[in-house]
């Protein structure tokens, strides 16, 4: 038996690359369950709203300024932006904006954000190809399910090795979504995955500060995945079996040893993962949101004022505790900072965009509050993740101790944000950019996108 055959025999994830290719190639709107179609619309609507609102953010603006300095405008409209871009830049700018304000969706079991990588690429390519709404939905599902199956198989090892799951698995989803819209064949899909794997990247070092790099991760993954598909379409070859193979993605990013790699699961063997992605109601890190909700719930119900709090103890899961010492010197870091977000929850009973301005961040009251906070990960709480995102908050005042546990945050399938609430979120994000009337019209068009024969006019309308 050859060495290659021996390695293959030991490989638990053998065939993973072929499974993704087969799933993507066979995907059909008509064969999708109604629930998968419904959630695809929800996540399309949500991501577009965040893209439009995030386009005006500092990091998205800086990214566009860099592009403007090196090349002329293109022809592809970018949601929320006035300047047109080429295909690759549209994906990069859209992904950066979609991940730029901490309001984009994510998949709990793999700790990866999907919409900010997949949707920008899909919108740009669908506009360029004048695709139908049904084709757009197919591409969204293909991209989400690719990212989800990989993130789930590699969790929590991927994150524990210091990588950002969003940008590590993101290029694969963007590549499959792009390839689906451009009609790639089986060989080209496989090559696209092989090429995309070498663009997997993104370190979690931003938890120590410099949070803006996190936003660029999504833009990078969306652009690189799209480029991988375009290169494959031109005949460029990628390494075979790149997900599970020797020196491939799983070995390099998650497990370190090829024989440890886990099988992937795609529909119909697994449930459609897009139906289990959360939607964020608050502009903050999802890992911290359960504790934040428990905090302002306690303060509201027990009528606890910010000033009378003498101590706050948070017991949560280990990955969330990584944010316990994140500073809040800048907008991006503040959205990832456990001390600052808990301080906001205690003081304002919520988390809003205006709470991240410089004047609020510099208020010395938050530094004083941080000294009262402890964050730990006891075994009985940590073992519940990733099935749940638990946080137990104990607030001590001169009136006594008050305890509340949140096992999951609002916006998940367990504690859902309903369609009405989702549309309200979209209108709140898009109204200030496009006006209330146009925001309402866009929400209706996106919700009914499957009835559209050519999505180009809709994508055009999303731009400024």
N, C-alpha and C positions, 0 to 999 in steps of 0.2 A: 504493500500500500504506500502510495506516495505521501510526502509531507502535506501537500495541499489537500489530499483526500482525507487524511487524518484530522486536519484542522476542521474541514467541513463536517466530518462526522460528529465532532465535539460541539458544533455550533448550535446553540439553542434557537438562535434567530435566523437560521438558514432560510433563504427565500424571501427575506423581508423586503428587499429592493423590488423583486418581481411582484410581490403582493401589492405594493403601492402602485406600480405601473399598471397592473391588471385592474385594480380598483378604479384608478383615474380614467383609464381608457374605456371601461365599460359603463361609467357613470351616465345616467340618463335622468333628465328632469321628470319624465313621466313615471319612472320606476322609483323615484324618491318617495318615502313615506310623507304623508301630509305634515307630520310633526317636524320632520327635517326641513321641509320647504318653509314652514312657518318660522322656525328658528333662524334659518338663513336670511329671511327678510328682516327679522328683528336685529340680527347682528350687522347686516348691511346698513340698515337705518342708523343704528347706534354709532357705528364706526364713522360713517359719513358726517354725522353731527359733530363728533369729536374732531375730525379732520378739519372741518370748517372753522370751528372755534379755535383749534390749536394753530391754525395757519398764521395767526397774528402774534404768536408767542415769540419770545426772544430767540430761542434756539432755531426755530423754523425760519425766522427772518435772517438770522446769521447764515444759515445753510444756503438760502437763496442768494444772499449777497456774494457768497463765494462763487456760486455758479454763474451769476451775472458778470463777475469779473473775468471769467475765463472763456465764456462762449455766448453766442446770441440766443435769444428766445427761440422756443420751438413752436409746435402747433398743438400740443396736447394740453387741454385745460386741467388745472389742478384745483380741487375743491378749496374754496376760501381764498384763493390767490388771484391776482389780476394778471400776472405775467404767465404766459404759456411756456411749456417746457418740452424737451424731447421725451421719448418714452421712458428712458432710464431715469432721467432727472425727475419726472413726474412721480415715479414710484418712490424715489428717495425723499423728495420733499413731502409727499403725502404721508409716507410712513413716519417721518420725523414729526410731522404735525399731529398725526393720530396718536402717537405715544408721548406727545409733548406736554400734556396737561394732567396726566394720571387719571383719566376718565375713560380709558378704553377697556374693552372686555378682556377676559382671560379664561384659562382652563385650570381649575384648581389642582387636579390630580397630576398635572405635569408642570405646574407653576409657569406657564407660558402664555403670553399674549398673542392671540391669533389674528384678530381683525386688523391691527395696525400694520401687519406685514402683508396679509393676503389682499385685503380690499383695495389699497392704493394701486397695486399691480393690476388687479382685475379691472378697475375703473379705467386705467390708462389704456390697457390693451383692448378692452371692449369698445372704448371710444374709437380707437384707431381702426378696429376691424368692423365697426358698425354692427356689433353683435346684438342679438336679441336679449330680452330680459331673462328668458329661460336659460340661454347659454351662460349668461352672467351668474345666475344662481348655481348652475352646475359647477362653474369655476370656483365660486366661493366655497361650496361644499368640498370640492376636491382639495383645495388649499387648507381648509380647516382640518379635515380628517387626516391629511398627511402630517401636519404639525402635531396634532393631538396624539396620534398613535405613536409617534416618536418621543414626544415629551413624556407621555405616560410610561413607555417602556424604559426610559432612562431616568425616571425620578426615583429617589431624590439624588442619585449619584451625580448627575450633571451639575446640579446646583452646589452640591457639597464639594465638588472639585473646583469651584470658583467661577463657573461659567454662567452666563445669563441665558436661561433656556429660550427666551424669545428670539434672540439673535443666533443661537446655536441651531435650533430646528427651523427657524423662519425661512431660510433660503429654499429649503425643500418644498414647503407649501407654496411659496411664490412661484417656484419653477413649475410645479404641477398645475397650478391655476392658470399661469400664462400658457403653458403647453396645451392645456385643454381648449382654451379660446383660439389658439393658433392652429389647432388640428394636427398636433404632432402624432407620429406613429409610435408603435411600441418601442422600437429601437431608440428613437429620438427621446422618448420619455426617460428611458433608462440612462441615456447619456446626459440628459439634463440633471438627473439626480446625482450622477457621478461628478459633474462639473460643480453643481451647487454645494456639494459636500466640502469642497476646498474653500468655500466662502463662509462656512460656519465659523462664528467668532463671538466675541463679546464677554468681557470679564465683569464680575460682580463687584469690582473694586469701588464702584460708585457709592457703596454704602458708607465709605469713609469720607465722602465729600466729592464734589465735582459731578453732581447728579445729572448734568446736561448730557453727558456722554451716553446715558441710558436711552435718551430720546433718539439719538443718532443710530443706536443699534437697530431699531425697527426700520428706519429708512435704508440703512445699509442692507439689511436682510431682504427687504422688498426689492430693491434694485438688483442685488446680486442674484437672487432667484430668477427674476425676469431675464437677466442677461444670460444666465445658464441655459434657459429654454431657447433663447434666440440663437445662442451659439450652437446648441444641439440641432436646431432647425437648419443651420448652415452646414452641418456635417461634422462639427467638432465632437470628438469622442471623450467620454469620461471613464474613469475606472469602473469596472464591472462590480456588481454586488457591493456597492460602496457603503451601504448602511451596516451590513453585518460582516463584511469581509475582513480579512487580515489587514491591519493598519487602517481600517475604515472608521466610519463615524462613531459607532458604539464603542469600539476599543479606545479610540483617542479621547473622546469627550466624556464618556460615562463610566466605563467599567475597568479600563486599564488592561484587562485580559479578555481575549476573544471568547474563551469558553464560559465567561460570566454573562455575556450578552443575553438579554431577555427576548422572547418572541414579541412581535407586534400583533395587534388585533385591529382589524378593520371591519366595517359592516359587510355582510350581515352577521358575521361571527360576534362582533361587538355592537353595542348600541351606537347610534350616530353621536359622536362626541360633541358636535355643535349644539346639540340639545341640552348639554350639561355645562355649557360655558356661562360664566356669570357676567352681569352687566353692572357697572359701577354707578352708584348714586352720588358718591362723594369724590372729590378730587384729591385722593390720597392713596398711599400704598395699600393694596388689598390685604396684605398680611396684618396690618394694624387696624383695619376697619372694625373687626369684631370687638376689640378692646375699646375703640372710640365709641361705638354704639352702646356698649355696656356702660361706659363712663357717663355719657350725657343722659342715658336712660336713668341711671342712679341719681344724678344731680336733679333731674326734672322730678322724678317720683318722690324723692326724699327731701326735696327743696334744700339742696346743699349748695351753698354759695362758693364761689372760687376762693374767696378769702379765708373761709373757715376750714379748708382742707389742710390737714397737717401731714398726711402720708397717703401714698397710693401704691399699692402692690398689684402688679399684673403677673398672672401666671398664664403662659401661653405655650405654643409649640416652638421648637428650637429655631427653625428658620426665621420665624418672626422676631425672635430675640436678637437676631443679627442687626436689627434696626434700633436697638436700645441706646446706642451712643452716636447715632447719626446727627451731625450738627444741623443747624437751620439757618446758616449764613446766607444762603441764596434760595431762590424760589424752588428750584428742582430738589435740592437737598431737604428743604423744609417739608416737602410732600412725602418724604421717605423717613422722617424723623419721629421716632416713638415719643420722645419727651415733648416735642413741640405739638404734635397732633393730639396727644392726651391733654396738654395744656389748653389747646383750642376747644376740645370737647368739654372740659370743665368750665371754661370761662364763657364760651358762647353757645354751648349746647348744640354744636354742629360744626361743620367744616365747609367753608365757602371760599371762592376764589379771592375775595378781598382780604381774607385772613393771611394771605401769603405775601402781601406787600411789605416793603422794607420797613415802614414805620411800625407795623404790627410785629414783625419778626424781631425788631430791635427793642421791643418793650422788655425791660428788665424783669418783669413779673414772670416771664416764661423761663428765664434762667433760674429764678428762685423756685418755681414749680418743679423744674427738672431735678433739683436737689431732693425733692420729696418722693421721687419716683424710683421704684425698683421693678425690674423686669426679669423673670426667671422662666425656666421650662421644666417643671416637675414631670416625672415620667408618666403619671396618670393623665396629664393633659397632652403631652407631646405624642403619646401613642395614638391619639385620636386623629392626628394629621397623617395623610391628606384626605381621609374620609370626611373629616370636618376641619374647620379652621377655628378651634376653640380659644377663648380667652376668659379668664376669671379675674374680675377686678374687685379689689377690696379698698374702699375709701375710709380713711380714719379722720374723724372730726372730734370736737369736744363733746358731741352728742353720742358718740359711739362709733362702731364699725358697721359698714354697709357693704354687702357683697352681691355681685351680679355676675352670672356667667352667660356668655353668648357663644353658642356652639357653631354658629355660622352667621355670615354677614348678609345684610339685605342686598338683593340683586342676584342671589344664587337660585338654583332650581328649587332648593329647599325653602328659601325665604324669597320668593320671586318678586321682581319688579314687573307688574303686569303691563300689557300692551298700552293701556292708557297712560301709565306712568312713564313708559319708554318714550312715547310720542311727546309727552310734556317735557321730558329731558331734552329731546331733539329741538323742540321749539325754543326752549330757554337758551340753548347753545347757538342756534342758527339765527334766531331773531335779531340779536344785536349786529350781526354781519349783513344779513340780507333783508331785514325788515320782517315784521310779523306775518304779513300777507304772503310774501314769497316763501317764507319758512313753512307755512302751513301747506302751500301748494307742493313744495318739494317733498314734504313728509308723505303726502298722498301719492305722489308719483313713485317714490321709492317703495312705499308699501305695496303698490300694485305693479311693481316692475316686471313681473312675469308676463304681464299682458302687453308689454312693449316689444315691437318688432325691431326697433333700432334705438339703442340706449344713448347714442351720441348726443341728441339734443338735451337729454336729461343731464348727462355729465357736463355738458357745456353750461347748463344753468346753475350747476353747483359752484362754478368759478365766479369770481367777482367781475 
